């Protein structure tokens, strides 16, 4: 069992006092021996020797959860309500804290005269494991063994370094007290691989990979800020794997992004600097912005979360993503939690999700892990939830294709030759559908209707199909839309199908046209678009902004 301290795992009963106290070197043998005699003298003076238990597995478990914060006096004494439990453990672990009488604990070094240090020493850091999401390795941890699985997806971070912040550790342990808590670093961040392409779609794959790795069939998704965008998209797309949804400090569009670098370029240029870290800390954590220890941890937390290049890709995706059209398709119980100064952005999200409940928390800090209010609200929300049936609607991307000028081409070739070309066309389309995880739902003449669980994959598939059939002397057009579809006896229905079909009708030869919803969801994919303006689609209410995919 390892106990986190300043990035180190303490496994030995006694660690070098000079290192722990911030000295440049460990004490010499004579100093160590003098310290031992001094501790023994004080131990002899302490009247309650029987209260000092030995370390055991039971003691390890007892100290897994941080105790209430002690009061630090100017004398360096820590007033703790249960010193008989706290102090003896620290004595056994470090050998530099001794219990005093009357319910106080004397700390030799000023660096131990704070609860943060004590709490960090008392927190068990879970092991990091890896799941495979395609060819990408995703780091994850599992904490607790509660009756419901909760997947926590923060805005940004590093699952290992989070445990070095006592408030963050307390927050995670609190969640784990009523759930099996599943933590992971999204691709491009923390301990996970950093692939070149970063999208919400591929990060959804990471959630599925981690759920599969821990044998979780259905979980509660709990996301903060950008993690909330990811969880919302997952809940709409994979309703069968989502039990409920909790969003903290959420935003739907780039106009409501919380304090962050203003662009991917700024993140790439300034990432890792103390100036940017402190600027973000002042904006997001005003109550702690004057604490040097916190600022040091925060600077390293950001550095360990991403390199400058990875941060640039992450924030570029953040500022290009809009999930406003996705939120109305969510069909699972949803709780939105927000601090007061993020009221407007959070309520815009809550109002778009059918039946969502919104709760405001006190304080000016934006961190989900600051204070006990958020885990208390999550526990209250989940305790009143009965697992609901899987909804009969899903968010999906629909693809429609057809051959341009097929009638003329058939007349030119003749029936037999046309049938041969059509068979080769069908084979090419099905080959690319299998490659990009598309599901063929219908074929009518020379047209295909297929669905995808991600819009970027659907666009890449359409481009590949167009390139393949061109070798057959055929020009194909394709249209895509992402929207809510209803499931009836294994078949899809809904206005999203009509929209997708009409979008395809707006495409020219060898062209892929998409709705604005698709364009907003593929930020970070590297796919470029040309705006076609607003179009009225036959039989579909309103006007729709369409985009052509650049070849």
C-alpha positions as CSV (number, residue, x, y, z in Angstrom):
1,X,0.0,0.0,0.0
2,X,1.5,3.4,-1.0
3,X,0.7,6.7,0.5
4,X,1.0,9.8,-1.7
5,X,3.4,12.5,-0.7
6,X,4.6,15.1,-3.1
7,X,4.5,12.7,-6.0
8,X,6.3,9.9,-4.1
9,X,4.8,6.7,-2.8
10,X,5.8,6.2,0.9
11,X,6.1,2.5,1.5
12,X,8.8,2.5,4.2
13,X,7.8,3.0,7.9
14,X,10.2,5.9,8.3
15,X,11.1,8.3,5.6
16,X,14.1,10.7,5.7
17,X,13.1,13.5,8.1
18,X,15.2,16.1,6.2
19,X,13.4,15.4,2.9
20,X,9.9,15.5,4.5
21,X,10.7,18.8,6.3
22,X,12.0,20.4,3.1
23,X,15.7,20.2,4.1
24,X,18.4,19.8,1.5
25,X,19.5,16.4,2.8
26,X,18.5,13.7,5.2
27,X,19.8,14.0,8.8
28,X,23.0,12.3,9.7
29,X,23.2,9.2,11.8
30,X,24.0,11.1,15.0
31,X,21.0,13.4,14.4
32,X,18.7,10.5,13.8
33,X,19.8,8.8,17.0
34,X,19.3,12.0,19.0
35,X,15.8,12.3,17.5
36,X,15.0,8.7,18.4
37,X,16.1,9.3,22.1
38,X,14.1,12.5,22.2
39,X,11.0,10.8,20.9
40,X,11.5,8.0,23.4
41,X,11.7,10.5,26.3
42,X,8.5,12.1,25.2
43,X,6.8,8.8,24.7
44,X,7.7,7.9,28.3
45,X,6.1,11.1,29.5
46,X,2.8,10.4,27.6
47,X,0.4,8.7,30.1
48,X,-1.7,6.9,27.5
49,X,0.6,4.5,25.8
50,X,-2.1,1.9,25.4
51,X,-3.9,4.0,22.9
52,X,-1.1,3.7,20.3
53,X,-2.2,0.8,18.1
54,X,0.1,-1.1,15.8
55,X,-0.1,-0.8,12.0
56,X,-2.3,-3.5,10.5
57,X,-4.6,-4.1,7.5
58,X,-7.5,-2.9,9.7
59,X,-5.6,0.3,10.5
60,X,-4.9,0.8,6.8
61,X,-8.5,0.6,6.0
62,X,-9.5,2.8,8.9
63,X,-7.3,5.5,7.6
64,X,-8.4,5.3,4.0
65,X,-10.8,8.2,4.4
66,X,-9.5,11.6,5.6
67,X,-10.6,12.7,9.0
68,X,-12.2,16.0,9.8
69,X,-9.8,19.0,9.4
70,X,-7.8,19.7,12.5
71,X,-7.2,23.2,13.9
72,X,-3.6,24.4,13.7
73,X,-2.5,26.6,16.6
74,X,0.3,29.2,16.4
75,X,2.4,27.0,18.7
76,X,2.5,24.3,16.0
77,X,0.0,22.1,17.8
78,X,-2.8,20.5,15.9
79,X,-6.1,20.2,17.8
80,X,-7.8,17.1,16.5
81,X,-11.0,15.5,17.7
82,X,-9.6,12.0,17.6
83,X,-5.9,12.2,18.2
84,X,-5.7,8.7,19.5
85,X,-6.5,7.5,16.0
86,X,-4.7,10.1,13.9
87,X,-1.4,10.7,15.8
88,X,-0.3,7.1,16.5
89,X,-0.7,6.2,12.8
90,X,1.5,9.1,11.8
91,X,4.0,8.1,14.5
92,X,4.2,4.6,13.2
93,X,4.4,5.8,9.5
94,X,6.8,8.7,9.8
95,X,8.4,8.7,13.2
96,X,8.3,12.5,13.4
97,X,5.0,13.2,15.1
98,X,4.3,12.4,18.7
99,X,1.0,12.6,20.5
100,X,0.7,15.0,23.4
101,X,-1.9,14.9,26.1
102,X,-5.2,16.7,26.2
103,X,-6.2,15.9,22.6
104,X,-3.4,17.7,20.7
105,X,-0.8,16.5,18.3
106,X,2.6,18.2,18.3
107,X,4.3,18.6,14.9
108,X,8.1,19.1,14.8
109,X,8.3,20.6,11.4
110,X,6.2,23.6,10.3
111,X,5.4,21.8,7.1
112,X,3.4,19.3,9.0
113,X,1.4,21.9,10.8
114,X,-1.4,21.8,8.2
115,X,-4.2,19.3,7.5
116,X,-3.3,19.1,3.8
117,X,-0.1,17.2,4.6
118,X,-1.7,14.9,7.1
119,X,-4.6,14.2,4.7
120,X,-2.3,13.4,1.8
121,X,-0.4,11.0,4.0
122,X,-3.6,9.2,4.9
123,X,-4.9,8.7,1.4
124,X,-4.4,5.4,-0.4
125,X,-3.7,6.0,-4.1
126,X,-5.4,3.4,-6.3
127,X,-3.3,1.5,-8.9
128,X,-3.4,2.7,-12.5
129,X,-4.4,0.3,-15.2
130,X,-4.7,0.6,-19.0
131,X,-7.6,-0.2,-21.4
132,X,-7.2,-0.4,-25.1
133,X,-9.3,1.9,-27.2
134,X,-8.4,0.7,-30.7
135,X,-4.6,1.3,-30.8
136,X,-4.7,3.9,-28.0
137,X,-3.9,3.1,-24.3
138,X,-6.2,4.7,-21.8
139,X,-5.1,5.0,-18.2
140,X,-7.8,4.4,-15.6
141,X,-8.4,3.7,-11.9
142,X,-11.2,2.0,-9.9
143,X,-12.0,3.0,-6.3
144,X,-14.7,1.7,-4.0
145,X,-17.2,-1.1,-4.4
146,X,-20.6,0.6,-4.1
147,X,-23.8,-0.6,-5.7
148,X,-23.7,1.7,-8.7
149,X,-20.9,2.4,-11.2
150,X,-20.0,6.1,-11.6
151,X,-17.6,7.3,-14.3
152,X,-16.1,10.6,-13.4
153,X,-14.8,12.7,-16.4
154,X,-13.2,16.0,-15.3
155,X,-12.5,19.0,-17.5
156,X,-8.8,18.2,-17.8
157,X,-6.2,16.5,-15.6
158,X,-4.1,13.6,-14.6
159,X,-5.7,10.8,-12.5
160,X,-2.5,10.1,-10.6
161,X,-1.6,13.7,-9.7
162,X,-5.1,14.5,-8.6
163,X,-4.6,12.4,-5.5
164,X,-1.8,14.7,-4.4
165,X,-4.3,17.5,-3.7
166,X,-6.0,16.7,-0.4
167,X,-9.3,18.4,-1.4
168,X,-9.4,16.5,-4.7
169,X,-8.6,13.2,-2.9
170,X,-11.3,13.8,-0.4
171,X,-13.8,14.5,-3.2
172,X,-12.9,11.2,-4.9
173,X,-13.1,9.2,-1.7
174,X,-16.4,10.7,-1.0
175,X,-17.8,9.6,-4.4
176,X,-16.3,6.2,-3.8
177,X,-18.1,5.9,-0.5
178,X,-21.4,5.3,-2.3
179,X,-20.3,3.9,-5.7
180,X,-17.7,2.0,-7.6
181,X,-15.9,5.0,-8.9
182,X,-14.2,4.7,-12.3
183,X,-11.6,7.4,-13.2
184,X,-9.7,7.7,-16.5
185,X,-7.7,10.2,-18.5
186,X,-9.2,11.1,-21.8
187,X,-6.9,10.4,-24.8
188,X,-4.6,13.3,-25.3
189,X,-4.4,14.0,-21.5
190,X,-2.8,12.7,-18.4
191,X,-1.5,9.1,-18.4
192,X,-3.3,8.2,-21.7
193,X,-1.8,8.1,-25.1
194,X,-1.7,11.3,-27.2
195,X,-2.9,10.5,-30.7
196,X,-2.7,13.1,-33.4
197,X,-6.5,13.3,-33.9
198,X,-8.6,14.4,-30.9
199,X,-12.4,14.5,-31.0
200,X,-15.4,13.9,-28.7
201,X,-16.2,10.9,-30.9
202,X,-12.9,9.1,-30.2
203,X,-13.0,10.1,-26.5
204,X,-16.5,8.4,-26.4
205,X,-14.7,5.3,-27.6
206,X,-12.4,5.6,-24.6
207,X,-15.3,5.6,-22.2
208,X,-16.6,2.4,-23.8
209,X,-13.2,0.8,-23.7
210,X,-12.9,1.5,-19.9
211,X,-16.4,0.3,-19.2
212,X,-15.6,-2.9,-21.0
213,X,-12.3,-3.3,-19.1
214,X,-14.0,-3.1,-15.7
215,X,-17.0,-5.2,-16.8
216,X,-19.5,-2.3,-16.4
217,X,-22.7,-2.8,-18.4
218,X,-24.4,0.5,-17.4
219,X,-23.0,3.4,-15.5
220,X,-23.7,6.9,-14.3
221,X,-21.7,9.4,-16.3
222,X,-20.5,12.4,-14.2
223,X,-18.7,15.1,-16.2
224,X,-17.2,18.5,-15.4
225,X,-17.2,21.2,-18.1
226,X,-15.6,19.7,-21.2
227,X,-16.0,16.3,-19.5
228,X,-19.7,17.1,-19.3
229,X,-19.8,17.7,-23.1
230,X,-18.3,14.3,-23.6
231,X,-20.6,12.6,-21.1
232,X,-23.7,14.3,-22.6
233,X,-22.8,13.1,-26.1
234,X,-22.1,9.6,-24.8
235,X,-25.5,9.5,-22.9
236,X,-27.3,10.5,-26.1
237,X,-25.5,8.1,-28.3
238,X,-25.2,5.0,-26.0
239,X,-28.4,5.2,-23.9
240,X,-28.2,1.5,-23.3
241,X,-24.9,2.0,-21.3
242,X,-25.9,5.1,-19.4
243,X,-27.9,4.8,-16.2
244,X,-28.0,8.6,-15.4
245,X,-26.1,11.7,-16.2
246,X,-24.5,14.3,-13.9
247,X,-23.1,17.5,-15.3
248,X,-21.1,20.0,-13.3
249,X,-20.5,23.5,-14.5
250,X,-21.5,22.5,-18.0
251,X,-21.5,24.5,-21.2
252,X,-23.0,23.8,-24.6
253,X,-21.3,26.1,-27.0
254,X,-17.9,28.0,-27.3
255,X,-19.5,31.2,-26.1
256,X,-20.0,29.7,-22.6
257,X,-16.5,28.1,-22.2
258,X,-15.3,28.5,-18.5
259,X,-11.9,30.2,-17.8
260,X,-9.4,28.6,-20.2
261,X,-6.8,29.6,-22.8
262,X,-8.7,31.5,-25.5
263,X,-7.5,29.4,-28.4
264,X,-5.5,26.3,-29.2
265,X,-2.6,28.6,-30.3
266,X,-2.5,30.4,-27.0
267,X,-2.5,27.1,-25.1
268,X,0.4,25.9,-27.2
269,X,2.4,29.0,-26.6
270,X,1.8,29.5,-22.9
271,X,1.1,26.0,-21.6
272,X,3.3,24.9,-18.7
273,X,4.2,28.5,-17.6
274,X,3.7,29.6,-14.0
275,X,2.1,32.8,-15.4
276,X,-0.7,30.9,-17.2
277,X,-1.2,28.5,-14.3
278,X,-1.7,31.3,-11.8
279,X,-3.9,33.2,-14.1
280,X,-6.2,30.2,-14.4
281,X,-6.1,29.6,-10.7
282,X,-7.2,33.1,-9.9
283,X,-10.1,32.8,-12.3
284,X,-11.2,29.3,-11.3
285,X,-10.1,29.1,-7.6
286,X,-10.2,32.6,-6.1
287,X,-10.4,31.2,-2.5
288,X,-7.1,29.4,-3.0
289,X,-5.2,31.7,-5.4
290,X,-3.1,33.1,-2.5
291,X,-2.0,29.7,-1.2
292,X,1.6,29.0,-2.5
293,X,1.2,25.3,-1.9
294,X,-2.0,25.1,-3.9
295,X,-0.5,27.2,-6.8
296,X,2.5,24.8,-6.9
297,X,0.2,21.8,-7.1
298,X,-2.0,23.4,-9.7
299,X,0.9,24.3,-11.9
300,X,2.2,20.7,-11.9
301,X,-1.4,19.4,-12.4
302,X,-1.7,21.3,-15.6
303,X,1.8,20.3,-16.8
304,X,1.1,16.6,-16.0
305,X,-2.2,16.8,-17.7
306,X,-0.8,17.7,-21.1
307,X,2.2,18.8,-23.1
308,X,2.0,22.2,-24.8
309,X,1.2,20.5,-28.1
310,X,-1.5,18.3,-26.6
311,X,-3.0,21.2,-24.7
312,X,-3.2,23.2,-28.0
313,X,-5.2,20.3,-29.6
314,X,-7.5,20.0,-26.6
315,X,-8.4,23.7,-26.4
316,X,-8.8,24.0,-30.2
317,X,-11.4,21.2,-30.0
318,X,-13.0,22.9,-26.9
319,X,-13.5,26.2,-28.7
320,X,-14.9,24.6,-31.8
321,X,-17.4,22.2,-30.2
322,X,-21.1,22.9,-29.9
323,X,-23.4,20.2,-28.4
324,X,-26.6,22.4,-28.3
325,X,-28.4,20.2,-30.9
326,X,-27.4,17.0,-28.9
327,X,-28.8,18.0,-25.5
328,X,-32.5,17.7,-26.4
329,X,-31.9,14.1,-27.5
330,X,-30.8,13.0,-24.0
331,X,-33.3,10.5,-22.5
332,X,-31.7,9.5,-19.2
333,X,-32.2,11.1,-15.7
334,X,-30.0,14.2,-15.6
335,X,-28.7,16.4,-12.8
336,X,-27.0,19.7,-13.5
337,X,-24.9,21.2,-10.7
338,X,-23.3,24.7,-11.0
339,X,-21.6,27.4,-9.0
340,X,-23.5,30.7,-8.8
341,X,-21.3,32.7,-11.2
342,X,-21.9,30.1,-13.9
343,X,-25.7,30.3,-13.6
344,X,-26.5,31.4,-17.1
345,X,-24.4,28.9,-19.0
346,X,-25.5,26.0,-16.8
347,X,-29.2,26.8,-17.0
348,X,-29.0,27.0,-20.8
349,X,-27.8,23.4,-20.7
350,X,-30.4,22.3,-18.2
351,X,-33.2,23.9,-20.2
352,X,-32.2,21.9,-23.3
353,X,-32.2,18.5,-21.6
354,X,-35.7,17.0,-21.1
355,X,-36.5,16.7,-17.4
356,X,-33.1,17.8,-16.2
357,X,-32.9,19.0,-12.6
358,X,-30.6,21.9,-11.8
359,X,-28.9,22.6,-8.4
360,X,-26.7,25.6,-7.5
361,X,-23.8,25.2,-5.1
362,X,-22.3,28.0,-2.9
363,X,-18.9,29.6,-3.3
364,X,-17.0,31.2,-6.1
365,X,-14.6,28.4,-6.9
366,X,-15.3,26.5,-10.1
367,X,-13.5,23.2,-9.3
368,X,-15.9,20.3,-8.9
369,X,-13.7,18.9,-6.1
370,X,-13.8,22.0,-3.8
371,X,-16.0,21.3,-0.9
372,X,-18.5,18.5,0.0
373,X,-21.6,20.0,-1.6
374,X,-21.2,18.3,-5.0
375,X,-20.7,14.7,-3.9
376,X,-23.6,15.2,-1.4
377,X,-25.9,16.3,-4.3
378,X,-24.7,13.4,-6.5
379,X,-25.4,10.9,-3.7
380,X,-28.8,12.4,-3.0
381,X,-29.7,12.3,-6.7
382,X,-28.6,8.7,-7.2
383,X,-30.2,7.5,-3.9
384,X,-33.6,8.5,-5.3
385,X,-33.0,6.9,-8.7
386,X,-34.5,3.6,-9.7
387,X,-32.7,2.1,-12.7
388,X,-34.8,3.0,-15.7
389,X,-35.4,0.9,-18.8
390,X,-33.2,1.7,-21.8
391,X,-34.9,4.5,-23.8
392,X,-36.3,3.7,-27.2
393,X,-34.5,6.6,-28.9
394,X,-30.8,7.2,-29.6
395,X,-28.6,9.9,-31.1
396,X,-27.1,8.6,-34.3
397,X,-25.5,9.9,-37.5
398,X,-27.3,8.9,-40.7
399,X,-25.6,8.6,-44.1
400,X,-27.5,8.6,-47.4
401,X,-25.8,7.9,-50.7
402,X,-26.9,7.6,-54.3
403,X,-25.3,7.5,-57.8
404,X,-25.5,10.7,-59.8
405,X,-27.0,10.1,-63.2
406,X,-27.6,6.4,-62.6
407,X,-30.5,6.2,-65.2
408,X,-28.3,7.6,-68.0
409,X,-25.4,5.4,-67.0
410,X,-27.6,2.3,-67.0
411,X,-28.9,3.1,-70.5
412,X,-25.4,3.6,-71.8
413,X,-24.1,0.3,-70.4
414,X,-27.0,-1.9,-71.0
415,X,-28.8,-4.1,-68.4
416,X,-26.2,-6.8,-68.0
417,X,-23.2,-4.6,-67.7
418,X,-25.1,-2.2,-65.4
419,X,-26.0,-5.1,-63.0
420,X,-22.3,-6.0,-62.9
421,X,-21.3,-2.4,-62.1
422,X,-24.0,-2.1,-59.5
423,X,-22.9,-5.3,-57.8
424,X,-19.3,-3.9,-57.6
425,X,-20.7,-0.6,-56.3
426,X,-22.6,-2.4,-53.5
427,X,-19.5,-4.4,-52.6
428,X,-17.4,-1.2,-52.4
429,X,-20.0,0.5,-50.2
430,X,-20.3,-2.4,-47.8
431,X,-16.5,-2.8,-47.6
432,X,-16.2,0.8,-46.4
433,X,-19.2,0.6,-44.0
434,X,-17.5,-2.3,-42.3
435,X,-14.2,-0.5,-42.1
436,X,-15.7,2.6,-40.5
437,X,-18.2,0.8,-38.2
438,X,-21.2,1.8,-40.2
439,X,-24.5,-0.2,-40.0
440,X,-26.3,-0.8,-43.3
441,X,-30.1,-0.3,-42.7
442,X,-31.5,-0.2,-46.2
443,X,-30.6,-0.4,-49.9
444,X,-32.9,0.9,-52.6
445,X,-31.7,0.6,-56.2
446,X,-28.4,2.4,-56.3
447,X,-28.7,4.2,-52.9
448,X,-27.6,3.2,-49.4
449,X,-28.9,4.2,-46.0
450,X,-26.5,3.6,-43.0
451,X,-26.0,4.8,-39.5
452,X,-22.9,5.5,-37.4
453,X,-22.1,6.1,-33.7
454,X,-19.9,9.0,-34.6
455,X,-20.1,11.7,-37.3
456,X,-16.4,11.9,-38.1
457,X,-16.3,8.2,-39.0
458,X,-19.4,8.7,-41.2
459,X,-17.7,11.5,-43.1
460,X,-14.5,9.5,-43.6
461,X,-16.6,6.6,-44.8
462,X,-18.5,8.7,-47.3
463,X,-15.3,10.1,-48.7
464,X,-13.8,6.6,-49.0
465,X,-16.9,5.3,-50.8
466,X,-16.8,8.2,-53.3
467,X,-13.2,7.5,-54.1
468,X,-13.8,3.7,-54.5
469,X,-16.8,4.0,-56.8
470,X,-15.1,6.6,-59.0
471,X,-12.8,3.8,-60.1
472,X,-15.9,2.2,-61.5
473,X,-16.7,5.2,-63.6
474,X,-19.5,6.3,-61.2
475,X,-20.1,9.6,-59.4
476,X,-21.7,9.4,-56.0
477,X,-23.1,12.0,-53.7
478,X,-23.6,11.7,-49.9
479,X,-25.5,13.5,-47.2
480,X,-25.1,13.3,-43.4
481,X,-27.0,14.4,-40.4
482,X,-26.8,13.7,-36.6
483,X,-30.0,13.6,-34.8
484,X,-32.4,11.6,-32.5
485,X,-34.0,8.5,-34.0
486,X,-36.6,6.3,-32.5
487,X,-36.3,2.5,-32.4
488,X,-39.3,0.4,-33.4
489,X,-38.8,-3.3,-33.7
490,X,-35.1,-2.8,-34.6
491,X,-35.9,-0.2,-37.2
492,X,-35.2,3.5,-37.0
493,X,-37.7,6.3,-37.5
494,X,-37.9,10.0,-37.0
495,X,-37.3,13.4,-38.6
496,X,-33.5,12.9,-38.5
497,X,-33.9,10.4,-41.4
498,X,-35.8,12.9,-43.5
499,X,-33.2,15.6,-42.8
500,X,-30.4,13.3,-43.8
501,X,-32.1,12.3,-47.0
502,X,-32.8,15.9,-47.9
503,X,-29.2,16.9,-47.1
504,X,-28.0,14.3,-49.5
505,X,-30.2,15.8,-52.2
506,X,-28.3,19.1,-51.8
507,X,-25.0,17.4,-52.7
508,X,-23.5,17.5,-56.2
509,X,-21.5,14.8,-57.9
510,X,-18.6,13.4,-55.8
511,X,-19.6,15.7,-52.9
512,X,-20.3,15.1,-49.2
513,X,-22.8,17.6,-47.6
514,X,-23.5,17.7,-43.9
515,X,-25.8,19.5,-41.5
516,X,-24.6,22.1,-39.1
517,X,-25.0,19.6,-36.2
518,X,-22.5,17.3,-37.8
519,X,-20.0,20.1,-38.4
520,X,-20.2,21.2,-34.7
521,X,-19.5,17.7,-33.4
522,X,-16.3,16.9,-35.4
523,X,-14.1,19.6,-34.0
524,X,-10.5,18.4,-33.7
525,X,-10.9,15.8,-36.5
526,X,-9.0,17.9,-39.1
527,X,-12.0,17.7,-41.4
528,X,-12.6,21.1,-43.2
529,X,-15.8,22.5,-44.5
530,X,-17.1,25.1,-46.9
531,X,-20.3,26.8,-45.8
532,X,-23.2,26.5,-48.2
533,X,-25.5,28.8,-46.3
534,X,-29.1,28.3,-45.0
535,X,-31.3,25.9,-47.1
536,X,-34.9,24.9,-46.9
537,X,-35.2,21.2,-47.0
538,X,-38.4,19.8,-48.6
539,X,-40.8,18.5,-46.1
540,X,-38.7,19.5,-43.1
541,X,-39.6,22.5,-41.0
542,X,-37.4,25.6,-40.8
543,X,-34.1,26.3,-42.6
544,X,-30.9,24.4,-42.1
545,X,-27.3,25.5,-42.3
546,X,-25.4,23.1,-44.6
547,X,-21.7,22.6,-45.2
548,X,-19.7,20.8,-48.0
549,X,-16.8,18.7,-46.9
550,X,-13.6,19.8,-48.6
551,X,-11.8,16.9,-50.4
